[in-house]
Amino acid sequence: MRTPKQAWVRALQLTAAIPRNPQLTLPVHIEGLAAVHEQHPALVSQHATLTYRTLAAACNQYARWGLAAGLKPGDVVCLMMPNAVDYMAIWLGLTRVGVTVELLNTHLVGSLLAHSINVVAPRYVIAEASLCAAVLAVRAQLPTTLKYVAHGPGAHDLPRLDLEMARMPSEALDAGEYQPPSLEDRALYIYTSGTTGLPKAANVSHYRLMQWSHWFAGMMDTQPGDRMYDCLPLYHSVGGVVATGATLVGGGTVILRERFSASDFWRDLVAERCTLFQYIGELCRYLLGTAAHPDESRHQLRLCCGNGLRPEVWEAFVQRFKIPQILEYYAATEGSFSLYNCEGRPGSIGRFPPFLRHRIPVALVQLDVSTGEPLRDAQGHCVRCAPGEIGEALGQITGAAGDANGRFEGYADPAASQRKVLRDVFDSADAWFRTGDLMRQDAQGFYYFVDRIGDTFRWKGENVSTTEVSGVVSGAPGVCGAAVYGVRVPGADGRAGMAALVVNEEFSLGAFREHLAASLPDYAQPLFVRIVPQIEVTETFKLKKHELAEQGYDPQQAAGELYVYERERRAYVALDAATHERIQAGALRL
């Protein structure tokens, strides 16, 4: 196991040369690795395997298909496929010749799908055969000049990309065949994950792809003997670039799965001899909720890398499953900085080592939660947080070429890009990237994620973090899953707390109330409780709290058992239609 300082130094060493080789993009680098690792497996699924040599060959064939199709540098192609070995080969091949590839969420349908395609003005849409129907269903909302190609059989009369590329030569591209892109050119559009609003396509340059892959290769110290278990969507930056790229540049093997399965996880991971595992969000909590499995401690894992491992899950996850090391980090696809917890500090999203702090301009500023805007002093500048204070994390935008820290590449929509930039923060000439995330920093420099700005709400004059409350709620006896959110109550300022719970036979409202009273201040304890069979999540395991908040505590809208806390009785009571009317009329003291 490497020391924290060794991890940082190795990451710095692997990324230092990137700016000095402006034509060395990730597709070119992968082809170079093929000459070194040749028949070593690169990408492995349950249906196919690509070695380093056959991956490079497939990339060359997809690149030549793009050239034959008339695609030029700067043209955009949309890619909509489930996790598969050819997924990465397609976008590596097309970006090799200067095409920008948009990675489409495979769950999108209807107007959201049409919006996601239209916003980048593509020339082609490539869809796996089973997803072609969803694309063709919105054809009337798309440009008439847009062309469609299927990958695999079963897409009726659409051209077959897999058959067309197979006819292309697989040897290395000649310099005269194409105009190579540089590191500063855009390689991908990756949509930022979220539960509300229209998706935003983030610009991802070739530089960013090289930086992500090599930085995480250094942090994880990836080697040819490593096997990364990747069950996260390949259309997101974590599953599609970090987990894959970091493993490949180290010469290792990526084990791809189409989706996460808690019941099959340990059996699959042991059978594939995996040494690395990429996690995100609630995935680790789901594993803790499963029954004991004989393979859960027979694995060969040496490190788990990811983000969103909450403090209440961290230590139990490590102890039960005998995990040697956790590399928790904080980053955003479009973000201007990232944090890494190389020390394994439970609950922390990372810190900057003392020898690097001067190079990474990050600040926490005080926020007015009611408006969602930073507080300003008499001179109109933002107010920095003291250690322990909660504020929004900002990253300074420096615009320095070849500098990973301070880069903000924005979105396909320029207006959306401008909304993420905060100006005149500490002086009249600066610009900072707004993360939208609330954090606090301790005296040792460790950062801790608190909540998203939109999730934090104000009640009884106090700011309430849904994430922190959820951590307490999830620890109550009989609670198997929880989502905490704020709901509007007539005649009351702010929003009252509400918790949707998945429970088992051990749960009781009385014990739940006692647990809350012992762990949370009065204003942070949920006033409303809803018992549900399950809580919907996004494809990256983020809770769909927006829909729950919209349904609120109205028995006509919110299915399941509903309860409200009555202060006079000091207990949760059933919330029926009559009680709902009393709340709406202001007749029930909350």
Secondary structure, DSSP 4 states (H G I P E B T S, - for coil): ---HHHHHHHHHHHHHTGGG-TT--HHHHHHHHHHHHTTSEEEE-SS-EEEHHHHHHHHHHHHHHHHHTT--TT-EEEEE--S-HHHHHHHHHHHHTT-EEEE--TT--HHHHHHHHHTT--SEEEEEGGGHHHHHTTGGGS-TT-EEEEESS-STTS-BHHHHHHTS--SPPPGGG--PPPTTSEEEEEEPP-SSS---EEEEEHHHHHHHHHHHHHHHT--TT-EEEE-S-TTSHIIIIIHHHHHHHTT-EEEE-SS--TTTHHHHHHHTT-SEEEEETTHHHHHHTSPP-TTTTS----EEEEE---HHHHHHHHHHHT-S-EEEEE--TT-S--EEETT--TT--BB--TTTGGG--EEEE-EETTTTEE-B-TTS-B-BPPTT--EEEEEE----TT-STT----BSSHHHHHHTEEESSSSTT-EEEEEEEEEEE-TTS-EEEEEETTT-EEETTEEE-HHHHHHHHHTSTTEEEEEEEEE--TT-SS-EEEEEEEE-TT--HHHHHHHHHHHS-GGGS-SEEEE-S---B-TTS-B-HHHHHHHTT-TTTS-SEEEEEETTTTEEEE--HHHHHHHHTT-S--
